[in-house]
Amino acid sequence: MDALDDAGAGGYVSGDGHGRRDAADNARGVGEYLGRLDIMEAKFLMRYAKWMGAGIVASVLCAQASPAAEDLSNLAGVPPTERNPVAPDLVWPEEVGQADVCLWKDDKVAAFTVTIDDNTKPDHAWWLEQGRTYGFRFTWFVVTDGLVEGKNPGWNGTWADFQALVDAGHDVQSHSVTHRSKTSALSPADDYAPSIRHIEENLRGVRCLTLAYPGGGLPNDREVAAQFFAGARGTRGLINPPSPDYLDTCSIGSPAATLTQPGEKGDWASLRGVAEKHPAMPKSYRGWYCMHFHGVAWNDKLKSEVAPKAIEVFDYVKAREDKFWMALFREVVLYGQERDTARLAVTQVAASEIRFTLSDRMRDDWYDYPLTVKVRVPDDWAGVAATQAEREVSARLIEHGGRRFALVEAVPDRGETRLWRRP
């Protein structure tokens, strides 16, 4: 309980993130934030009973239950030996009816994400243009205090600005309330947790499940972050392995080194060995390449130095769409942890129909992203259709080595999946 004890009297359910709290904020926020805790100890509830009110405590205690042992919020504390092994290359099941959970969505070779920090309103138009041009989606990690208080909207933007990004298919996640400001001096809990409510209450269609640790201010706390988020982007500039530390993922901050040739100085940051095998970069293959940007085009220096390099990276990835899964940060965090704990069982194999069940160890209210399951089907199948729990899901046929396979999208713990031959 050390992290809870360090949180101060406002702990995990602060009002506006600056120490100002009232009864309405407490009543509205306590259920949400306690619902994100894995530890529902009486000690915690009794400690906050003095200011939350006995009625609220009773309601929360009745309504909020600790997640079951197999309903994990994230894989913090789960050793690699308890995760599913990562195949070194694409898997092609041999026998009809055999199936495999693909490493990445659509059986892509590698994952690629682009993230933008610190709100940076002057660059929004540029990013929207790139999204339209390339068909890519980006993740903004926002500092919420400026949005909540309407400070410096020319830089911080407004909720309407970020709603426009969401409506265009992009995502908004947390960069904390104050960027771990030394002036505000909030505990990690008070800097992380209220940002969730700020984002979800002010933006339609957004679930705030991930955090980017702010740098340059007060220290971050991964143990506190693990109570509220499915994953967090860290500050190390490396390429992520396929199954990383989801509470401290890596990210490359300079596009200048991103297309370095394998074997040359700086190839540790190169995309070239992620979706294509290179002897000089064996550990990068099939990994998750995450980039982060601050400014990219809002002044002449950035326009001439950063933006052209970013465009080169986007051109490279676009030309290899068959190999890269261009995803939102949140999507990769969810997919990866579902995949790492997935259990797949084929329950029926017939000439015209195959059934399977898919489960995982993650909490179902957060982890609802479809996994791609590759199923070996009879070679006389001309088409395929699929349902999960009687609802239609995406399925398509592919060929490899003269044999046919179905790629089926299924969400763990949502019922049996049935695929059948279409004429």
C-alpha positions in Angstrom: 0.0 0.0 0.0 3.0 2.3 -0.1 1.9 3.9 -3.4 -1.5 4.6 -1.9 0.0 6.0 1.3 2.1 8.4 -0.7 -0.9 9.7 -2.7 -2.0 12.1 0.0 -5.5 12.8 1.2 -6.8 13.3 -2.3 -5.2 10.0 -3.5 -6.9 8.4 -6.5 -10.0 10.5 -6.9 -9.0 14.1 -7.3 -11.4 16.6 -8.7 -9.9 18.9 -11.2 -6.3 17.7 -10.7 -5.1 20.7 -8.7 -6.2 19.8 -5.3 -9.7 21.4 -5.5 -12.3 18.7 -4.7 -16.0 18.8 -3.9 -18.7 16.2 -3.1 -20.0 16.1 -6.7 -16.5 15.3 -8.0 -16.0 12.6 -5.4 -19.3 10.9 -6.0 -18.8 11.0 -9.8 -15.2 10.0 -9.8 -14.7 7.5 -7.0 -16.4 4.5 -8.7 -14.5 5.0 -11.9 -11.1 5.2 -10.3 -11.6 2.5 -7.7 -12.9 0.4 -10.5 -9.4 0.6 -12.0 -7.7 -0.6 -8.9 -6.6 -4.2 -8.6 -6.4 -3.7 -4.8 -9.7 -3.1 -3.0 -8.5 -3.1 0.5 -10.7 -2.1 3.5 -7.7 0.0 4.6 -7.9 2.1 1.5 -11.7 2.6 1.8 -11.6 3.4 5.5 -8.8 5.9 5.0 -10.9 7.9 2.5 -14.2 7.5 4.3 -13.5 10.7 6.2 -13.8 12.8 3.1 -15.7 10.6 0.6 -18.6 10.1 2.9 -19.8 6.8 4.4 -22.6 6.5 1.9 -20.2 6.7 -1.1 -17.9 4.1 0.5 -20.8 1.7 1.0 -21.9 2.1 -2.5 -18.5 1.6 -4.0 -17.8 -1.4 -1.7 -21.0 -3.1 -2.9 -20.7 -2.1 -6.6 -17.0 -2.5 -7.3 -15.5 -6.0 -7.0 -11.8 -6.8 -7.3 -11.1 -8.4 -10.8 -10.7 -12.1 -10.6 -7.3 -13.7 -10.7 -7.7 -14.2 -14.5 -9.0 -10.7 -15.2 -5.7 -8.8 -15.4 -5.6 -5.1 -16.1 -2.2 -5.6 -17.6 0.8 -7.9 -17.5 2.7 -6.0 -14.8 4.4 -8.6 -12.6 3.6 -11.5 -15.0 7.0 -13.0 -16.0 7.8 -13.8 -19.7 7.7 -17.5 -18.8 3.9 -17.1 -18.2 3.3 -15.5 -21.6 2.7 -17.4 -24.8 5.9 -17.9 -26.8 6.6 -15.7 -29.8 7.1 -17.4 -33.1 10.2 -16.2 -35.0 8.3 -16.0 -38.3 4.8 -16.3 -39.8 3.1 -19.5 -38.7 1.3 -21.8 -41.3 -0.7 -24.6 -39.7 -0.2 -27.9 -41.4 -3.4 -29.9 -40.9 -6.9 -28.9 -41.8 -8.5 -27.5 -38.6 -5.3 -26.5 -36.9 -5.3 -22.8 -35.9 -2.9 -20.2 -34.5 -3.3 -16.7 -33.0 -1.4 -14.4 -35.3 1.4 -12.3 -33.7 -0.1 -9.1 -35.2 -3.5 -8.1 -36.6 -4.2 -9.4 -40.2 -1.0 -11.6 -39.8 1.2 -8.7 -40.5 4.9 -9.1 -39.9 5.4 -6.1 -37.6 3.5 -3.3 -35.8 4.0 0.4 -36.3 2.6 3.3 -34.3 3.0 7.1 -34.3 2.3 9.1 -31.2 2.3 12.9 -30.6 2.9 14.5 -27.2 2.1 17.7 -25.4 -1.1 18.7 -27.3 0.8 20.8 -29.9 -2.3 22.4 -31.5 -0.3 24.3 -34.2 0.6 20.9 -35.8 -2.9 19.4 -35.9 -3.6 20.5 -39.5 -0.4 18.9 -40.7 -1.2 15.6 -38.9 -4.7 15.6 -40.2 -3.3 16.0 -43.7 -0.9 13.1 -43.3 -3.7 11.0 -42.0 -5.8 11.6 -45.1 -2.9 11.2 -47.4 -1.6 7.9 -46.1 -4.7 6.5 -44.5 -2.8 6.3 -41.2 -4.2 6.9 -37.7 -2.2 8.6 -34.9 -2.3 8.7 -31.1 -2.2 12.0 -29.2 -0.9 11.9 -25.6 -2.4 15.0 -24.1 -1.7 17.0 -20.9 -5.2 17.7 -19.7 -4.9 20.7 -17.2 -4.6 23.2 -20.0 -7.7 21.8 -21.7 -9.7 21.7 -18.5 -8.8 25.2 -17.6 -8.8 26.7 -21.1 -5.2 27.8 -20.8 -3.2 28.9 -23.9 -5.6 27.2 -26.4 -3.3 28.3 -29.2 -0.9 25.6 -28.0 -2.9 23.3 -25.8 -5.9 23.2 -28.1 -9.5 22.8 -27.0 -11.7 19.8 -26.5 -13.3 20.6 -29.8 -9.9 20.5 -31.5 -9.3 17.0 -30.1 -12.8 15.8 -30.9 -12.1 16.7 -34.5 -9.0 14.5 -34.4 -11.1 11.6 -32.9 -13.8 12.1 -35.5 -11.1 11.7 -38.2 -10.2 8.3 -36.8 -7.3 9.2 -34.5 -7.0 8.6 -30.7 -6.4 10.7 -27.6 -4.8 9.1 -24.5 -3.2 10.4 -21.3 0.1 12.4 -20.8 -1.1 13.1 -17.2 -2.8 16.2 -15.8 0.2 18.4 -15.3 3.1 16.7 -17.2 4.4 15.8 -13.7 4.9 19.5 -13.0 7.2 20.4 -10.1 5.2 23.5 -9.5 1.9 21.6 -9.2 3.7 18.9 -7.2 0.9 16.3 -7.5 1.4 12.7 -6.5 1.6 10.3 -9.4 -1.9 9.1 -8.7 -3.3 12.6 -8.7 -1.5 13.4 -11.9 -2.6 10.2 -13.7 -6.1 9.2 -12.6 -8.0 12.5 -13.2 -6.7 12.7 -16.7 -8.8 9.6 -17.5 -12.0 11.3 -16.5 -11.0 14.5 -18.2 -10.5 12.7 -21.5 -13.5 10.3 -21.3 -16.0 13.0 -20.2 -15.0 15.5 -22.8 -14.4 13.4 -25.8 -17.0 11.1 -27.5 -15.9 7.7 -28.5 -12.6 7.6 -26.5 -11.5 5.1 -23.8 -8.4 6.3 -22.0 -6.5 3.1 -21.3 -2.9 4.1 -21.9 -0.5 6.7 -20.6 2.7 8.2 -21.9 5.0 9.0 -19.0 5.9 12.7 -19.0 9.6 13.5 -18.8 11.4 16.5 -17.3 9.3 16.9 -14.2 8.7 14.9 -11.1 9.4 11.1 -11.2 6.8 8.7 -12.7 5.6 5.6 -10.9 4.8 2.5 -12.9 3.2 0.7 -10.0 0.7 3.5 -9.7 0.2 3.6 -13.5 -0.5 -0.1 -13.5 -3.5 0.5 -11.3 -5.2 2.7 -13.9 -3.9 1.8 -17.3 -3.5 -1.2 -19.6 -0.1 0.1 -20.7 2.3 3.0 -20.7 4.8 4.4 -23.1 8.2 4.9 -21.5 11.2 7.1 -22.3 13.7 4.6 -23.7 14.6 5.1 -27.4 14.6 1.5 -28.6 12.5 -0.9 -30.8 10.0 -2.9 -28.8 10.2 -6.7 -29.0 6.9 -8.3 -29.9 6.0 -9.0 -26.3 7.5 -6.0 -24.4 7.1 -4.6 -20.9 3.7 -3.0 -21.5 4.1 -0.6 -18.6 7.3 0.8 -20.0 7.3 0.4 -23.8 10.0 2.0 -25.9 9.7 4.7 -28.5 12.0 6.3 -31.1 11.9 10.1 -31.0 14.0 11.1 -34.0 12.9 10.3 -37.6 16.4 11.1 -38.8 17.7 7.7 -37.8 14.6 5.7 -38.6 15.7 4.6 -42.1 19.3 3.9 -41.3 20.7 1.0 -43.3 21.2 -2.2 -41.3 24.9 -2.5 -40.2 25.4 1.3 -40.2 25.8 3.5 -37.2 22.4 4.2 -35.7 20.7 1.0 -37.0 19.4 0.3 -33.5 16.6 2.8 -34.5 16.1 1.6 -38.0 12.7 0.4 -39.3 14.4 -1.6 -42.0 15.0 -4.6 -39.9 11.5 -4.7 -38.3 9.4 -6.1 -41.1 12.2 -7.5 -43.2 15.0 -9.9 -42.1 18.5 -8.4 -41.8 21.4 -10.3 -40.3 22.7 -7.1 -38.7 19.3 -6.6 -36.9 18.0 -10.0 -35.9 16.3 -8.9 -32.6 14.3 -6.2 -34.4 12.4 -8.5 -36.8 8.7 -8.8 -36.1 8.9 -6.1 -33.4 6.7 -3.2 -32.5 8.1 0.1 -33.8 6.7 3.1 -32.0 7.6 6.7 -32.8 6.9 9.9 -30.8 6.9 13.5 -32.0 6.6 16.8 -30.3 6.9 19.6 -32.9 6.9 18.6 -36.5 5.8 21.5 -38.7 4.8 24.5 -36.6 7.9 26.6 -37.4 10.3 26.9 -40.3 13.1 24.8 -38.7 10.7 21.9 -38.0 9.2 22.2 -41.5 12.7 21.9 -43.1 14.2 19.4 -40.8 11.6 17.1 -39.1 8.6 17.1 -41.4 10.5 15.8 -44.5 12.1 13.0 -42.5 8.7 12.0 -41.1 7.3 11.9 -44.7 10.1 9.6 -45.7 9.2 7.3 -42.9 5.5 7.3 -43.9 6.4 6.6 -47.5 8.5 3.6 -46.4 5.7 2.2 -44.3 3.0 2.9 -46.9 5.0 1.0 -49.5 5.0 -2.0 -47.2 1.5 -2.1 -46.0 1.4 -5.8 -46.6 3.9 -6.2 -43.8 3.2 -3.4 -41.3 0.2 -3.1 -39.1 -0.2 0.6 -38.8 -2.1 0.9 -35.5 -3.1 3.1 -32.6 -0.9 2.8 -29.5 -3.9 1.6 -27.5 -4.7 -1.1 -30.0 -1.2 -2.6 -29.9 -1.3 -2.6 -26.1 -4.6 -4.4 -26.0 -3.8 -6.9 -28.9 -0.4 -7.8 -27.5 -1.6 -8.7 -24.0 -4.6 -10.6 -25.3 -2.3 -12.5 -27.6 0.3 -13.1 -24.9 -2.3 -14.8 -22.7 -4.6 -16.3 -25.3 -5.9 -19.9 -25.1 -7.2 -21.2 -28.4 -9.1 -24.5 -28.7 -10.5 -26.0 -31.9 -13.8 -27.7 -31.0 -15.1 -29.0 -34.3 -13.6 -29.8 -37.7 -15.8 -30.8 -40.6 -15.5 -30.6 -44.4 -17.6 -27.4 -44.5 -17.3 -26.0 -41.0 -14.7 -25.4 -38.3 -15.4 -24.1 -34.8 -13.0 -22.8 -32.1 -13.1 -21.0 -28.7 -10.7 -18.2 -27.7 -10.1 -16.9 -24.2 -7.4 -14.9 -22.4 -6.4 -13.8 -18.9 -7.3 -10.1 -19.3 -10.2 -8.2 -18.0 -13.0 -8.2 -20.6 -14.3 -4.7 -20.0 -11.0 -3.3 -21.3 -9.7 -6.0 -23.6 -12.1 -6.3 -26.4 -9.9 -5.9 -29.4 -10.2 -8.7 -32.0 -7.3 -11.1 -32.4 -6.6 -12.5 -35.8 -6.8 -16.3 -35.8 -5.3 -18.2 -38.8 -7.1 -21.5 -39.5 -6.0 -24.1 -42.0 -9.1 -24.9 -44.1 -9.8 -27.4 -46.9 -8.3 -26.4 -50.2 -11.7 -26.7 -51.9 -13.1 -23.8 -49.9 -13.8 -21.0 -52.4 -15.0 -18.5 -49.8 -15.4 -18.2 -46.1 -17.8 -16.6 -43.6 -17.7 -16.5 -39.8 -19.7 -15.7 -36.7 -18.8 -15.3 -33.0 -21.6 -16.0 -30.6 -24.0 -15.8 -33.6 -22.7 -12.4 -34.7 -20.9 -11.9 -38.0 -17.2 -11.3 -37.8 -14.5 -10.5 -40.4 -13.1 -13.5 -42.2 -11.2 -13.9 -45.4 -9.2 -16.6 -47.3 -5.5 -16.4 -48.2 -3.2 -18.9 -49.9 0.3 -20.0 -49.1 2.3 -22.8 -50.6 -0.8 -23.9 -52.5 -2.8 -24.3 -49.4 -5.7 -22.3 -48.1 -6.1 -20.5 -44.7 -8.8 -18.3 -43.2 -7.9 -15.2 -41.2 -10.7 -14.7 -38.7 -11.2 -11.8 -36.3 -12.4 -13.0 -32.8 -12.5 -11.3 -29.4 -11.4 -13.5 -26.4 -14.1 -14.6 -24.0 -16.9 -13.6 -26.3 -18.2 -17.1 -27.2 -17.6 -19.7 -29.8 -16.4 -18.8 -33.3 -17.8 -20.7 -36.2 -16.4 -20.5 -39.8 -17.9 -22.2 -42.8 -17.3 -22.7 -46.5 -19.0 -20.3 -48.9 -19.5 -21.2 -52.5 
